[in-house]
Amino acid sequence: MHQSKNIFFCLCMLILSFLQVGCSKDWSSDIHPQKWNKVAEEKLDQILNRKLNGKIAKNVILFLGDGMGISTVTAGRIRKGQLKNNNGEEEITYMESLPHVALSKTYNIDAQTADSAGTATAYLTGVKTRFGAIGVDGRAFDCPTSLKSKTESILKWAHFAGKSTGIVTTTRITHASPAATYSNSFDRDMESFDGINFKQEHLDQGCKDIAAQLIEENSFINLIFAGGRKKFLSSNHTDYGSKLKGDRIDGRNLIEEWHEKMKKQNLKHKFLWNISDFNNLKSGQYSHILGLLNFDHMDYETDRINKIPIEEPSIIDMTAKAIEILSTNPNGFFLMVEGGKIDHGHHSSNAQLALNDFVVFDEAVGQALHLTSSEDTLMIVTADHSHVFTMGGYSIRGNSILGINLNHVSNVSGLNLTYTSLLYGNGPGGIKPESLRETNLTNLKTEHKSYIQESAIYLKSETHGLKQISVFA
């Protein structure tokens, strides 16, 4: 039942994303102070009557919105509300409805502005480390030193405690954030034995690429829904769902090796690469599931729902299915869910792609809240870093979050040109002599899914931001 509702939600989101949000909706009730006094009283009563749960959590679900800084949460909240045909500012996301909130610093030990590898090591193992390092402490800077500097993640702690373990991500499973749950590498780019980032010399020194680490050392993981088949296949092997060849130069098919390993241990297992196999999965069928549902990263939600037929499950459905399957363990489970394409959208300075992925990420949080109980499940929603993503301009209530800035002062810049509420400090939309704009922007242009937000500094890829990030629990 939940799956059909999710499909309906996603289709509605697609349709509404093509509609322009015009004038703001009626907010006349907001002028009365009684409304706000009542809201304050209700919130105070709710907090004063909150009963603290002192139990040890049976289940832990960590939701990681990659690059989901506070400005993304704010813009994403408004986007979600406007997709429901509301003004948007008053929307309350599922993550914001959680009772506890905090702020977290995100620096790496050698970097003021962090990357996803170093931060993932911090929040998954409790140890801060270098920029680009996965599952190793700050002493690691090459292959030999990394072998002596390994850290262990909460996913492994959960496994040792007899719990089931799972990873859901919209990126490659070997990408920085999910990789930190199981691997140890001084360089996040060592995803496969490709002869470029991971070479024979690394193998000779005793290191393993990240994909090999997953199959050889971490096959205990009960469930994986992700992308990234290319990192497990060699250039001799054709992909399951396409005619593409893998990245590996060692001739190995790690997916087949995983299958053989499961067979030798008499474990009920399933490898899946398409949505049909995913939809047919039922709890209790298999003890180990390796779902690599895209050759590379999974699709942006904006693109996923635009394909006929739909080729990939949503992060909502992957989360729901993971909880359903992992919940069969009486000892509980640990599940990490990463909305990785939020980050990718921001790096492209495409706010619509990032925010649409935020919306479904938050819906996945809602699905998890529906399927679990706060009595025995600890749920944490956070990010690994921010982006140089900003919003402002005194826009009026209900102004399209993706549209041009309409405000009470002036709707044009000092150059007498329209501009958007959403901007980036740097990125592909940055200032270049040949791209200086002399014409007005329109909502028709800025609300198109391929529109790149403007930036002050031109870079091919927008960078992470230094701001603290929020933690909801």
Secondary structure, 3 states (H helix, E strand, C coil): CHHHHHHHHHHHHHHHHCCCCCCCCCCHHHHCHHHHHHHHHHHHHHHHCCCCCCCCCCEEEEEEECCCCHHHHHHHHHHHHHHCCCCCCCCCCCHHHCCCEEEECCCECCECCCCHHHHHHHHHHCCCCCCCCECECCCCCCHHHHHCCECCCHHHHHHHCCCEEEEEEEEECCCHHHHCCCCCECCCCCCCCCCCCCCHHHHHCCCCCHHHHHHHHCCCCCEEEEECHHHCCECCCECCCCCCECCECCCCCHHHHHHHHHHHCCCCEEEECCHHHHHHCCCCCCCEEEEECCCCCCCCHHHHCCCCCCCCCCHHHHHHHHHHHHCCCCCCEEEEEEECHHHHHHHCCCHHHHHHHHHHHHHHHHHHHHHCCCCCEEEEEEECCEECEEECCCECCCCCCCCECCECCCCCCCCCCCCECEEEEEECCCCCHHHCCCCCCCHHHHCCCCCCCCEEEECCCCCEECCCEEEEC
